[in-house]
Amino acid sequence: MTVDGCNPCLREVLPDKKIRPALGFFTRAATAIAGNGSRLCEVRTDNAFAYRSYGDFLEALGDLGA
């Protein structure tokens, strides 16, 4: 996760490439960003199946304001 395209905000090694760990990461990242006084407005990911095919992921991003 980066802020302004260059400053690392949060980095984690997840146990697998499934949707639940990814959702947890994005929730923690959004909390960290908000704690710095910033707002999450855009998320870029690789083209992994979990990101493209799960409504839960898209819903979570909407809930986070992205």
HTML snippet that shows the backbone in 3Dmol.js (N, CA, C, O; Angstrom):
<script src="https://3Dmol.org/build/3Dmol-min.js"></script>
<div id="view" style="width:600px;height:400px;position:relative"></div>
<script>
const pdb = `
ATOM      1  N   MET A   1       0.858  -1.158   0.000  1.00  0.00           N
ATOM      2  CA  MET A   1       0.000   0.000   0.000  1.00  0.00           C
ATOM      3  C   MET A   1       0.902   1.217   0.000  1.00  0.00           C
ATOM      4  O   MET A   1       1.850   1.280   0.783  1.00  0.00           O
ATOM      5  N   THR A   2       0.633   2.171  -0.849  1.00  0.00           N
ATOM      6  CA  THR A   2       1.420   3.398  -0.884  1.00  0.00           C
ATOM      7  C   THR A   2       0.521   4.613  -0.792  1.00  0.00           C
ATOM      8  O   THR A   2      -0.669   4.553  -1.102  1.00  0.00           O
ATOM      9  N   VAL A   3       1.100   5.697  -0.369  1.00  0.00           N
ATOM     10  CA  VAL A   3       0.406   6.978  -0.313  1.00  0.00           C
ATOM     11  C   VAL A   3       1.120   7.907  -1.279  1.00  0.00           C
ATOM     12  O   VAL A   3       2.347   7.992  -1.248  1.00  0.00           O
ATOM     13  N   ASP A   4       0.395   8.596  -2.124  1.00  0.00           N
ATOM     14  CA  ASP A   4       0.970   9.484  -3.136  1.00  0.00           C
ATOM     15  C   ASP A   4       1.898   8.746  -4.090  1.00  0.00           C
ATOM     16  O   ASP A   4       2.788   9.358  -4.681  1.00  0.00           O
ATOM     17  N   GLY A   5       1.705   7.453  -4.248  1.00  0.00           N
ATOM     18  CA  GLY A   5       2.458   6.678  -5.218  1.00  0.00           C
ATOM     19  C   GLY A   5       3.890   6.382  -4.864  1.00  0.00           C
ATOM     20  O   GLY A   5       4.580   5.744  -5.659  1.00  0.00           O
ATOM     21  N   CYS A   6       4.385   6.813  -3.702  1.00  0.00           N
ATOM     22  CA  CYS A   6       5.804   6.584  -3.435  1.00  0.00           C
ATOM     23  C   CYS A   6       6.144   6.275  -1.989  1.00  0.00           C
ATOM     24  O   CYS A   6       7.181   5.659  -1.744  1.00  0.00           O
ATOM     25  N   ASN A   7       5.349   6.658  -1.037  1.00  0.00           N
ATOM     26  CA  ASN A   7       5.696   6.466   0.364  1.00  0.00           C
ATOM     27  C   ASN A   7       4.992   5.246   0.938  1.00  0.00           C
ATOM     28  O   ASN A   7       3.765   5.238   1.030  1.00  0.00           O
ATOM     29  N   PRO A   8       5.738   4.210   1.329  1.00  0.00           N
ATOM     30  CA  PRO A   8       5.090   3.019   1.889  1.00  0.00           C
ATOM     31  C   PRO A   8       4.326   3.348   3.162  1.00  0.00           C
ATOM     32  O   PRO A   8       4.818   4.063   4.035  1.00  0.00           O
ATOM     33  N   CYS A   9       3.143   2.826   3.249  1.00  0.00           N
ATOM     34  CA  CYS A   9       2.309   3.049   4.423  1.00  0.00           C
ATOM     35  C   CYS A   9       2.181   1.767   5.236  1.00  0.00           C
ATOM     36  O   CYS A   9       2.290   1.792   6.462  1.00  0.00           O
ATOM     37  N   LEU A  10       1.953   0.671   4.570  1.00  0.00           N
ATOM     38  CA  LEU A  10       1.749  -0.603   5.252  1.00  0.00           C
ATOM     39  C   LEU A  10       2.155  -1.722   4.320  1.00  0.00           C
ATOM     40  O   LEU A  10       1.808  -1.724   3.139  1.00  0.00           O
ATOM     41  N   ARG A  11       2.890  -2.669   4.860  1.00  0.00           N
ATOM     42  CA  ARG A  11       3.336  -3.811   4.069  1.00  0.00           C
ATOM     43  C   ARG A  11       3.141  -5.070   4.908  1.00  0.00           C
ATOM     44  O   ARG A  11       3.464  -5.080   6.096  1.00  0.00           O
ATOM     45  N   GLU A  12       2.617  -6.123   4.303  1.00  0.00           N
ATOM     46  CA  GLU A  12       2.405  -7.389   5.003  1.00  0.00           C
ATOM     47  C   GLU A  12       2.658  -8.554   4.064  1.00  0.00           C
ATOM     48  O   GLU A  12       2.480  -8.446   2.850  1.00  0.00           O
ATOM     49  N   VAL A  13       3.076  -9.664   4.643  1.00  0.00           N
ATOM     50  CA  VAL A  13       3.143 -10.926   3.911  1.00  0.00           C
ATOM     51  C   VAL A  13       1.907 -11.712   4.325  1.00  0.00           C
ATOM     52  O   VAL A  13       1.738 -12.038   5.500  1.00  0.00           O
ATOM     53  N   LEU A  14       1.051 -12.015   3.367  1.00  0.00           N
ATOM     54  CA  LEU A  14      -0.197 -12.719   3.654  1.00  0.00           C
ATOM     55  C   LEU A  14       0.008 -14.223   3.526  1.00  0.00           C
ATOM     56  O   LEU A  14       0.891 -14.665   2.791  1.00  0.00           O
ATOM     57  N   PRO A  15      -0.799 -15.016   4.234  1.00  0.00           N
ATOM     58  CA  PRO A  15      -0.608 -16.465   4.234  1.00  0.00           C
ATOM     59  C   PRO A  15      -0.948 -17.147   2.913  1.00  0.00           C
ATOM     60  O   PRO A  15      -0.446 -18.235   2.628  1.00  0.00           O
ATOM     61  N   ASP A  16      -1.794 -16.515   2.111  1.00  0.00           N
ATOM     62  CA  ASP A  16      -2.166 -17.094   0.821  1.00  0.00           C
ATOM     63  C   ASP A  16      -2.736 -15.990  -0.062  1.00  0.00           C
ATOM     64  O   ASP A  16      -2.753 -14.821   0.324  1.00  0.00           O
ATOM     65  N   LYS A  17      -3.198 -16.365  -1.235  1.00  0.00           N
ATOM     66  CA  LYS A  17      -3.713 -15.384  -2.200  1.00  0.00           C
ATOM     67  C   LYS A  17      -5.232 -15.347  -2.235  1.00  0.00           C
ATOM     68  O   LYS A  17      -5.826 -14.923  -3.226  1.00  0.00           O
ATOM     69  N   LYS A  18      -5.854 -15.788  -1.162  1.00  0.00           N
ATOM     70  CA  LYS A  18      -7.311 -15.827  -1.117  1.00  0.00           C
ATOM     71  C   LYS A  18      -7.879 -14.486  -0.673  1.00  0.00           C
ATOM     72  O   LYS A  18      -7.150 -13.603  -0.220  1.00  0.00           O
ATOM     73  N   ILE A  19      -9.177 -14.353  -0.811  1.00  0.00           N
ATOM     74  CA  ILE A  19      -9.840 -13.073  -0.598  1.00  0.00           C
ATOM     75  C   ILE A  19      -9.845 -12.626   0.862  1.00  0.00           C
ATOM     76  O   ILE A  19      -9.690 -11.433   1.121  1.00  0.00           O
ATOM     77  N   ARG A  20     -10.013 -13.512   1.807  1.00  0.00           N
ATOM     78  CA  ARG A  20     -10.110 -13.099   3.220  1.00  0.00           C
ATOM     79  C   ARG A  20      -8.848 -12.394   3.707  1.00  0.00           C
ATOM     80  O   ARG A  20      -8.962 -11.328   4.313  1.00  0.00           O
ATOM     81  N   PRO A  21      -7.648 -12.933   3.475  1.00  0.00           N
ATOM     82  CA  PRO A  21      -6.449 -12.191   3.883  1.00  0.00           C
ATOM     83  C   PRO A  21      -6.325 -10.842   3.169  1.00  0.00           C
ATOM     84  O   PRO A  21      -5.877  -9.864   3.767  1.00  0.00           O
ATOM     85  N   ALA A  22      -6.719 -10.786   1.900  1.00  0.00           N
ATOM     86  CA  ALA A  22      -6.652  -9.527   1.153  1.00  0.00           C
ATOM     87  C   ALA A  22      -7.605  -8.491   1.751  1.00  0.00           C
ATOM     88  O   ALA A  22      -7.245  -7.321   1.887  1.00  0.00           O
ATOM     89  N   LEU A  23      -8.807  -8.915   2.103  1.00  0.00           N
ATOM     90  CA  LEU A  23      -9.762  -7.991   2.722  1.00  0.00           C
ATOM     91  C   LEU A  23      -9.237  -7.470   4.053  1.00  0.00           C
ATOM     92  O   LEU A  23      -9.362  -6.284   4.358  1.00  0.00           O
ATOM     93  N   GLY A  24      -8.652  -8.362   4.840  1.00  0.00           N
ATOM     94  CA  GLY A  24      -8.075  -7.942   6.120  1.00  0.00           C
ATOM     95  C   GLY A  24      -6.977  -6.915   5.926  1.00  0.00           C
ATOM     96  O   GLY A  24      -6.906  -5.922   6.651  1.00  0.00           O
ATOM     97  N   PHE A  25      -6.113  -7.160   4.937  1.00  0.00           N
ATOM     98  CA  PHE A  25      -5.033  -6.219   4.652  1.00  0.00           C
ATOM     99  C   PHE A  25      -5.576  -4.848   4.267  1.00  0.00           C
ATOM    100  O   PHE A  25      -5.119  -3.833   4.792  1.00  0.00           O
ATOM    101  N   PHE A  26      -6.532  -4.808   3.368  1.00  0.00           N
ATOM    102  CA  PHE A  26      -7.067  -3.524   2.936  1.00  0.00           C
ATOM    103  C   PHE A  26      -7.760  -2.785   4.071  1.00  0.00           C
ATOM    104  O   PHE A  26      -7.686  -1.559   4.144  1.00  0.00           O
ATOM    105  N   THR A  27      -8.425  -3.504   4.945  1.00  0.00           N
ATOM    106  CA  THR A  27      -9.054  -2.861   6.097  1.00  0.00           C
ATOM    107  C   THR A  27      -7.997  -2.259   7.015  1.00  0.00           C
ATOM    108  O   THR A  27      -8.137  -1.120   7.459  1.00  0.00           O
ATOM    109  N   ARG A  28      -6.939  -3.019   7.302  1.00  0.00           N
ATOM    110  CA  ARG A  28      -5.857  -2.504   8.149  1.00  0.00           C
ATOM    111  C   ARG A  28      -5.141  -1.326   7.490  1.00  0.00           C
ATOM    112  O   ARG A  28      -4.786  -0.357   8.160  1.00  0.00           O
ATOM    113  N   ALA A  29      -4.933  -1.411   6.186  1.00  0.00           N
ATOM    114  CA  ALA A  29      -4.264  -0.325   5.466  1.00  0.00           C
ATOM    115  C   ALA A  29      -5.109   0.948   5.498  1.00  0.00           C
ATOM    116  O   ALA A  29      -4.578   2.037   5.720  1.00  0.00           O
ATOM    117  N   ALA A  30      -6.407   0.821   5.281  1.00  0.00           N
ATOM    118  CA  ALA A  30      -7.285   1.991   5.306  1.00  0.00           C
ATOM    119  C   ALA A  30      -7.294   2.628   6.692  1.00  0.00           C
ATOM    120  O   ALA A  30      -7.325   3.852   6.814  1.00  0.00           O
ATOM    121  N   THR A  31      -7.268   1.805   7.732  1.00  0.00           N
ATOM    122  CA  THR A  31      -7.209   2.321   9.100  1.00  0.00           C
ATOM    123  C   THR A  31      -5.909   3.077   9.332  1.00  0.00           C
ATOM    124  O   THR A  31      -5.912   4.147   9.941  1.00  0.00           O
ATOM    125  N   ALA A  32      -4.794   2.525   8.848  1.00  0.00           N
ATOM    126  CA  ALA A  32      -3.492   3.185   8.994  1.00  0.00           C
ATOM    127  C   ALA A  32      -3.465   4.506   8.239  1.00  0.00           C
ATOM    128  O   ALA A  32      -2.941   5.499   8.744  1.00  0.00           O
ATOM    129  N   ILE A  33      -4.019   4.524   7.045  1.00  0.00           N
ATOM    130  CA  ILE A  33      -4.050   5.748   6.243  1.00  0.00           C
ATOM    131  C   ILE A  33      -4.906   6.808   6.935  1.00  0.00           C
ATOM    132  O   ILE A  33      -4.515   7.973   7.010  1.00  0.00           O
ATOM    133  N   ALA A  34      -6.066   6.407   7.435  1.00  0.00           N
ATOM    134  CA  ALA A  34      -6.938   7.348   8.140  1.00  0.00           C
ATOM    135  C   ALA A  34      -6.256   7.876   9.401  1.00  0.00           C
ATOM    136  O   ALA A  34      -6.434   9.039   9.764  1.00  0.00           O
ATOM    137  N   GLY A  35      -5.479   7.026  10.066  1.00  0.00           N
ATOM    138  CA  GLY A  35      -4.754   7.447  11.260  1.00  0.00           C
ATOM    139  C   GLY A  35      -3.708   8.505  10.974  1.00  0.00           C
ATOM    140  O   GLY A  35      -3.309   9.245  11.873  1.00  0.00           O
ATOM    141  N   ASN A  36      -3.260   8.585   9.729  1.00  0.00           N
ATOM    142  CA  ASN A  36      -2.298   9.607   9.318  1.00  0.00           C
ATOM    143  C   ASN A  36      -2.992  10.859   8.797  1.00  0.00           C
ATOM    144  O   ASN A  36      -2.334  11.792   8.337  1.00  0.00           O
ATOM    145  N   GLY A  37      -4.322  10.880   8.869  1.00  0.00           N
ATOM    146  CA  GLY A  37      -5.068  12.048   8.419  1.00  0.00           C
ATOM    147  C   GLY A  37      -5.351  12.073   6.930  1.00  0.00           C
ATOM    148  O   GLY A  37      -5.774  13.098   6.396  1.00  0.00           O
ATOM    149  N   SER A  38      -5.122  10.955   6.253  1.00  0.00           N
ATOM    150  CA  SER A  38      -5.377  10.879   4.816  1.00  0.00           C
ATOM    151  C   SER A  38      -6.623  10.060   4.551  1.00  0.00           C
ATOM    152  O   SER A  38      -7.193   9.464   5.465  1.00  0.00           O
ATOM    153  N   ARG A  39      -7.043  10.034   3.297  1.00  0.00           N
ATOM    154  CA  ARG A  39      -8.244   9.301   2.906  1.00  0.00           C
ATOM    155  C   ARG A  39      -7.900   8.355   1.764  1.00  0.00           C
ATOM    156  O   ARG A  39      -7.177   8.726   0.840  1.00  0.00           O
ATOM    157  N   LEU A  40      -8.413   7.152   1.830  1.00  0.00           N
ATOM    158  CA  LEU A  40      -8.233   6.170   0.765  1.00  0.00           C
ATOM    159  C   LEU A  40      -9.212   6.501  -0.353  1.00  0.00           C
ATOM    160  O   LEU A  40     -10.422   6.533  -0.127  1.00  0.00           O
ATOM    161  N   CYS A  41      -8.701   6.747  -1.555  1.00  0.00           N
ATOM    162  CA  CYS A  41      -9.614   7.098  -2.648  1.00  0.00           C
ATOM    163  C   CYS A  41      -9.445   6.194  -3.861  1.00  0.00           C
ATOM    164  O   CYS A  41     -10.331   6.155  -4.714  1.00  0.00           O
ATOM    165  N   GLU A  42      -8.343   5.471  -3.963  1.00  0.00           N
ATOM    166  CA  GLU A  42      -8.108   4.598  -5.112  1.00  0.00           C
ATOM    167  C   GLU A  42      -7.260   3.416  -4.667  1.00  0.00           C
ATOM    168  O   GLU A  42      -6.351   3.562  -3.851  1.00  0.00           O
ATOM    169  N   VAL A  43      -7.565   2.254  -5.208  1.00  0.00           N
ATOM    170  CA  VAL A  43      -6.794   1.043  -4.915  1.00  0.00           C
ATOM    171  C   VAL A  43      -6.378   0.417  -6.226  1.00  0.00           C
ATOM    172  O   VAL A  43      -7.195   0.239  -7.129  1.00  0.00           O
ATOM    173  N   ARG A  44      -5.109   0.084  -6.328  1.00  0.00           N
ATOM    174  CA  ARG A  44      -4.597  -0.627  -7.505  1.00  0.00           C
ATOM    175  C   ARG A  44      -4.077  -1.976  -7.036  1.00  0.00           C
ATOM    176  O   ARG A  44      -3.374  -2.075  -6.031  1.00  0.00           O
ATOM    177  N   THR A  45      -4.430  -2.992  -7.771  1.00  0.00           N
ATOM    178  CA  THR A  45      -3.978  -4.344  -7.440  1.00  0.00           C
ATOM    179  C   THR A  45      -3.391  -4.981  -8.692  1.00  0.00           C
ATOM    180  O   THR A  45      -3.458  -4.421  -9.786  1.00  0.00           O
ATOM    181  N   ASP A  46      -2.820  -6.149  -8.506  1.00  0.00           N
ATOM    182  CA  ASP A  46      -2.466  -6.926  -9.686  1.00  0.00           C
ATOM    183  C   ASP A  46      -3.768  -7.506 -10.238  1.00  0.00           C
ATOM    184  O   ASP A  46      -4.841  -7.167  -9.738  1.00  0.00           O
ATOM    185  N   ASN A  47      -3.709  -8.333 -11.210  1.00  0.00           N
ATOM    186  CA  ASN A  47      -4.906  -8.845 -11.864  1.00  0.00           C
ATOM    187  C   ASN A  47      -5.324 -10.203 -11.294  1.00  0.00           C
ATOM    188  O   ASN A  47      -5.843 -11.052 -12.018  1.00  0.00           O
ATOM    189  N   ALA A  48      -5.096 -10.401 -10.002  1.00  0.00           N
ATOM    190  CA  ALA A  48      -5.395 -11.685  -9.365  1.00  0.00           C
ATOM    191  C   ALA A  48      -6.897 -11.982  -9.388  1.00  0.00           C
ATOM    192  O   ALA A  48      -7.728 -11.078  -9.308  1.00  0.00           O
ATOM    193  N   PHE A  49      -7.215 -13.256  -9.499  1.00  0.00           N
ATOM    194  CA  PHE A  49      -8.601 -13.714  -9.554  1.00  0.00           C
ATOM    195  C   PHE A  49      -9.404 -13.218  -8.353  1.00  0.00           C
ATOM    196  O   PHE A  49     -10.557 -12.813  -8.503  1.00  0.00           O
ATOM    197  N   ALA A  50      -8.803 -13.249  -7.166  1.00  0.00           N
ATOM    198  CA  ALA A  50      -9.528 -12.853  -5.954  1.00  0.00           C
ATOM    199  C   ALA A  50     -10.033 -11.419  -6.040  1.00  0.00           C
ATOM    200  O   ALA A  50     -11.127 -11.119  -5.562  1.00  0.00           O
ATOM    201  N   TYR A  51      -9.258 -10.543  -6.636  1.00  0.00           N
ATOM    202  CA  TYR A  51      -9.663  -9.144  -6.729  1.00  0.00           C
ATOM    203  C   TYR A  51     -10.723  -8.922  -7.797  1.00  0.00           C
ATOM    204  O   TYR A  51     -11.572  -8.043  -7.653  1.00  0.00           O
ATOM    205  N   ARG A  52     -10.683  -9.696  -8.847  1.00  0.00           N
ATOM    206  CA  ARG A  52     -11.577  -9.472  -9.982  1.00  0.00           C
ATOM    207  C   ARG A  52     -12.930 -10.129  -9.826  1.00  0.00           C
ATOM    208  O   ARG A  52     -13.900  -9.695 -10.447  1.00  0.00           O
ATOM    209  N   SER A  53     -13.017 -11.164  -9.013  1.00  0.00           N
ATOM    210  CA  SER A  53     -14.209 -12.002  -9.078  1.00  0.00           C
ATOM    211  C   SER A  53     -15.060 -12.026  -7.816  1.00  0.00           C
ATOM    212  O   SER A  53     -16.120 -12.651  -7.808  1.00  0.00           O
ATOM    213  N   TYR A  54     -14.633 -11.373  -6.771  1.00  0.00           N
ATOM    214  CA  TYR A  54     -15.385 -11.467  -5.528  1.00  0.00           C
ATOM    215  C   TYR A  54     -16.120 -10.169  -5.232  1.00  0.00           C
ATOM    216  O   TYR A  54     -15.508  -9.108  -5.109  1.00  0.00           O
ATOM    217  N   GLY A  55     -17.437 -10.266  -5.118  1.00  0.00           N
ATOM    218  CA  GLY A  55     -18.239  -9.113  -4.745  1.00  0.00           C
ATOM    219  C   GLY A  55     -17.861  -8.584  -3.372  1.00  0.00           C
ATOM    220  O   GLY A  55     -17.966  -7.384  -3.118  1.00  0.00           O
ATOM    221  N   ASP A  56     -17.414  -9.487  -2.467  1.00  0.00           N
ATOM    222  CA  ASP A  56     -17.004  -9.063  -1.127  1.00  0.00           C
ATOM    223  C   ASP A  56     -15.871  -8.048  -1.200  1.00  0.00           C
ATOM    224  O   ASP A  56     -15.850  -7.075  -0.447  1.00  0.00           O
ATOM    225  N   PHE A  57     -14.935  -8.278  -2.105  1.00  0.00           N
ATOM    226  CA  PHE A  57     -13.796  -7.369  -2.238  1.00  0.00           C
ATOM    227  C   PHE A  57     -14.265  -6.002  -2.727  1.00  0.00           C
ATOM    228  O   PHE A  57     -13.871  -4.974  -2.177  1.00  0.00           O
ATOM    229  N   LEU A  58     -15.099  -5.991  -3.753  1.00  0.00           N
ATOM    230  CA  LEU A  58     -15.610  -4.724  -4.277  1.00  0.00           C
ATOM    231  C   LEU A  58     -16.466  -4.001  -3.245  1.00  0.00           C
ATOM    232  O   LEU A  58     -16.405  -2.777  -3.131  1.00  0.00           O
ATOM    233  N   GLU A  59     -17.249  -4.745  -2.506  1.00  0.00           N
ATOM    234  CA  GLU A  59     -18.078  -4.146  -1.459  1.00  0.00           C
ATOM    235  C   GLU A  59     -17.204  -3.531  -0.364  1.00  0.00           C
ATOM    236  O   GLU A  59     -17.473  -2.426   0.106  1.00  0.00           O
ATOM    237  N   ALA A  60     -16.161  -4.251   0.034  1.00  0.00           N
ATOM    238  CA  ALA A  60     -15.258  -3.740   1.068  1.00  0.00           C
ATOM    239  C   ALA A  60     -14.567  -2.464   0.608  1.00  0.00           C
ATOM    240  O   ALA A  60     -14.414  -1.524   1.388  1.00  0.00           O
ATOM    241  N   LEU A  61     -14.152  -2.425  -0.643  1.00  0.00           N
ATOM    242  CA  LEU A  61     -13.523  -1.209  -1.159  1.00  0.00           C
ATOM    243  C   LEU A  61     -14.500  -0.044  -1.134  1.00  0.00           C
ATOM    244  O   LEU A  61     -14.126   1.078  -0.792  1.00  0.00           O
ATOM    245  N   GLY A  62     -15.744  -0.306  -1.494  1.00  0.00           N
ATOM    246  CA  GLY A  62     -16.760   0.744  -1.422  1.00  0.00           C
ATOM    247  C   GLY A  62     -16.970   1.225   0.003  1.00  0.00           C
ATOM    248  O   GLY A  62     -17.111   2.424   0.247  1.00  0.00           O
ATOM    249  N   ASP A  63     -16.991   0.284   0.949  1.00  0.00           N
ATOM    250  CA  ASP A  63     -17.147   0.647   2.359  1.00  0.00           C
ATOM    251  C   ASP A  63     -15.984   1.498   2.853  1.00  0.00           C
ATOM    252  O   ASP A  63     -16.156   2.351   3.724  1.00  0.00           O
ATOM    253  N   LEU A  64     -14.791   1.261   2.287  1.00  0.00           N
ATOM    254  CA  LEU A  64     -13.598   2.014   2.684  1.00  0.00           C
ATOM    255  C   LEU A  64     -13.498   3.353   1.964  1.00  0.00           C
ATOM    256  O   LEU A  64     -12.619   4.159   2.268  1.00  0.00           O
ATOM    257  N   GLY A  65     -14.391   3.592   1.017  1.00  0.00           N
ATOM    258  CA  GLY A  65     -14.404   4.865   0.308  1.00  0.00           C
ATOM    259  C   GLY A  65     -13.576   4.896  -0.958  1.00  0.00           C
ATOM    260  O   GLY A  65     -13.353   5.964  -1.528  1.00  0.00           O
ATOM    261  N   ALA A  66     -13.120   3.747  -1.400  1.00  0.00           N
ATOM    262  CA  ALA A  66     -12.274   3.700  -2.611  1.00  0.00           C
ATOM    263  C   ALA A  66     -13.125   3.488  -3.843  1.00  0.00           C
ATOM    264  O   ALA A  66     -12.597   3.420  -4.954  1.00  0.00           O
TER     265      ALA A  66
END
`;
const viewer = $3Dmol.createViewer("view");
viewer.addModel(pdb, "pdb");
viewer.setStyle({}, {cartoon: {color: "spectrum"}});
viewer.zoomTo();
viewer.render();
</script>
